[in-house]
Structure formats: C-alpha cells, structure tokens
Amino acid sequence: MKKNNHLKLIITLLISYFILVGGVKAASLSLSKSSGNVAVGSTVKITAKAVGFGQVDMGTFSLSYDQDRFTFVSASGDCNGLYCIIESGKSIVFTFKAKSQGSGTFSASGAYEGDSSGSLSASTSVTVGESANKVLNTNDFLASLSVEGYELTPEFNKETLEYTLNLASDVNSINIIAKAEDAKAKITGDGQATLTEGANTINIVVTAENGSTRTYIINANVEEKNPLVRKINGKKYTIVRNRDNLEKPDNYEDKTIIIDEIEVPAFYSDITKYTLIGLKDEKGNIALYIYNEKKDTFVLYQEIKFSSINFYPMDIDKGPAGYDFSDYKKYTIDMNKVKIKGLKINKNARFAIIYGMDVETGQKDYYTYDSKNHTIQVYDKQYMNLISKKAEIYNIIILSAGGVLLLCFAIIIGLCAKNSKRKKKIQNILEKLSQSEESYNTGKDDIIDEEKIVDEVMNEDDEEEDMYNILEDEEK
C-alpha cells in the first residue's frame, strides 16, 4: 500500500510540474509597420510591442534596418537611438524616412530577465517605390515604326506623323511593329490591324510617362474590286460591303439590299422607317447614312443618346406653329460632338430649340436643348405661351404706369405755370398801388383808385378772376 501511495505522489508531482510549466506563457516581441509600401522621401513607422513578460520581467532589444533603403529619424519610449528598454504590454514607435527604391528589412533582437528569462526577436519588411514628386519623362516619340512585309511611304522619321501604305485587294490585315524611344512610354494601335476595301486609317498613339501623347497615322489603302462609289456634296464615298465594319444602332435589324446588282449590308427600323447603309469617305472614316432606294440618295444618320431618349436630329427652319420665333436665329449647335441646326436668341445663349425624332417611338417633335447640362426635353408650347402672355400683361402695366406719370408731370407743369402767372399779376398790382401811394404823398392829381387798378390788372386774363380774392386776403 505504501509503495502505491509513493507512486501516486510522484505521479501527482510530475503532473503538477508539467501543468505549471505548460501554463507559463512565453514572452515575445512583435514588429508592425504603418505601411507595406512607401514612396521615396516619405516616412514609415515601425512599432515594437512586448507581450507575455512576468510582473518583474524587463526586456532590452536593439533594432537594425536596411541603411541603403531608409534613414533613422526618431524613436519613442525609453531608447538610446535604436537600443531600447521595454516592459510587457508597452510599445515603442520608430520613424524612418525612405531614400531609395527596393525592399528593406527591419529586425529586432534582445532578451528579457526577471521571474523568467529568454530571448526576443522579430522582423518585418517595407517596399519603397518611386517618389510622388518625381519628374516624369515627357518623351512620346517612336524610335521605329514599320509594317511587316511592306514598306511605308515616306521612310520612317520620328518627326513625321503620317504615312501611306498601298495594298492589294486580297489583303485583309497587317502587322504593325512600333517601338518607343522611352522604355516607360506606352504604345496603343500597334500589332494586328484588320483592313477593309478602300481607305483605312490606323492610329498609333504613344503615351509618355507624364501622360502626354503623340499620334502616328498609317493610311492603308486596299484596292477594291468593283467598288460602289457615290458622290455626296462633291465628295467621294464608297459603300461598305463588309457587315463586320458596321455597328448596328439600337432598335434596328439586319437587312440586305441590292445596289448596282451587288448585295450590301444594311439596317432597317419599323419605327423610323429608315434604311441605313455604311459609307466610307476618302480618309477611311465610316458612318451610317439614310438610304432612299427609289431616289438613290443618302442623308447622314446621326443618333444622339441622352439618358431618356435616343434622338435623331432633323433640320429646323422655324419654331413650333402658333408661337412667335421672329427674335430667334438659326445656329450650328455642337451636341456630344454632333453638329446640328437649332434656333437660339443669340450665339452664346444656353438654350436652343431643336427638331428631331425619338428613334424608339418614331415621334417627331420640338425640343429644348440645355447646352450646359447636355439635356433635352419636349418643348412646352403652352408654358411658353403663358410666359408670353404674362410678359404682355407686364408691358401693358408698365406702359399704363408710364402714361399716368406723364399726365401727372403735365398737371404739375400746368399748375406751376399758373402759379407763376398769379405771382406776376400780384406783383403788377402791388407796383401800381405803390405808384398811387407815391402820387398821393407828392400831392399829384393823377392818383389812381385802388379798385380800378385791381380791375385793370385782373381783366387782362379772364381765367384769373380769383386773383382779386387772393389780393383781398393779402390786404387783410
């Protein structure tokens, strides 16, 4: 029994020891960074934090870093440069400045002592990129430009921006090879280019590191077999026979028509009742035209998309019926890079009256176009007539008020004139009375009777009979 008790005691002590040892948390040091990527010239913060120390444990460590990438700036806490003392749960923040591109490593190493002891270590890394204030390269020239298997005319020169290439009718694609002078510049438009019969314009755009661009142009002319040529306003156009080179508008369906006994791809809409075909100009630009099969005529189709309507502009000569547009003039309006005709008060007016069709409904109407916000809405004739009537009422009120003011002004002038005459008559009467008094004082016989004087003066103007009453009031 005693042997069993001793065995149990030993087992119990061993278990307790392992529990105690296993229950002790190991102390550690961690490093964290404010950012994993910084630019040359900017700063990054490295934070060291200690965890798992005993109550009386104290740790010391030093921080090393990649001096080719960073410069030490400062450290918080109890530090002498990069050598620091740290307690459990506390943090120390180091500040560094990035000075060159590449990846740099920060490493901490040290030890702690007290109730327990052990070593400390941690590391982290930061990548340094280009400076935000770096002067970017402006070079947007090509070092070379060629077409595989063909020769450009003229011979390539980086200052020459336009070239010509004549090709046989069976060539439907070419491979463009371009190289920029600056390795950091980007090129678009090179590589494989699909061609159609006739003129093809290919743009090779070089974008410099700073964003500036330079465009090189290759005019690739593919000989056409039996081209369908039409002249519109004195310019030569070729009918496009490859459907892949045409973009179908909304609400239109594919269709094939016959022109000069040759099949031509087209689009048709039951709403607009228009048949559209593609025409290519002498520069290789393709656009859709409204085709009148009976008259063999073509009108440029320009569809302008707004948030609420797909608008096809039509010519306008006058405003809506029943409204006076005599003060408006016809101007060319630029609507989303499409030039149309509209009516405006003056060239710089914000609003214009335009006419056209909603291609989704086929409804033709007048619209008000806001050139500032690039919006249109159906022209509200009733509202504009209401404004016009109100303006007429305001004009009548203003004219009436002006007439009343003129009348008042005339009355005031008349009263002033009468008052002036009254003052003059009173002055004449007083002068004559004064003469009569002088004659009386000097003993002359030609004394004039006062009532006679007043009668003589007052009778000069029958309209001023009330002057006598005025004089009597003055004498009193």
Secondary structure by P-SEA (a helix, b strand, c coil): caaaaaaaaaaaaaaaaaaaaaabbbbbbbbbbccccccccbbbbbbbbbccccccbbbbbccccccccccccccccccccccccccccbbbbbbbbbccbbbbbbbbbbcccccccccccccbbbbbcccccccccccccccccccccccccccccccccbbbbbbcccccbbbbbbbbcccccccccccbbbbcccbbbbbbbbbcccccbbbbbbbbbbbbccccccccccbbbbbbcccccccccccccccccccccbbbbbcccccccbbbbbbbcccbbbbbbbccccccbbbbbbbbbccccbbbbbbbcccccccccccbbbbbbbcccbbbbbbbccccccbbbbbbccccccbbbbbbbbccccccccccaaaaaaaaaaaaaaaaaaaaaaaaaaaaaaaaaaaaaaaaaaaaaaaaaaaaaaaaaaaaaacccccccaaaaaaaaaaccccccaaaaaaaaaac
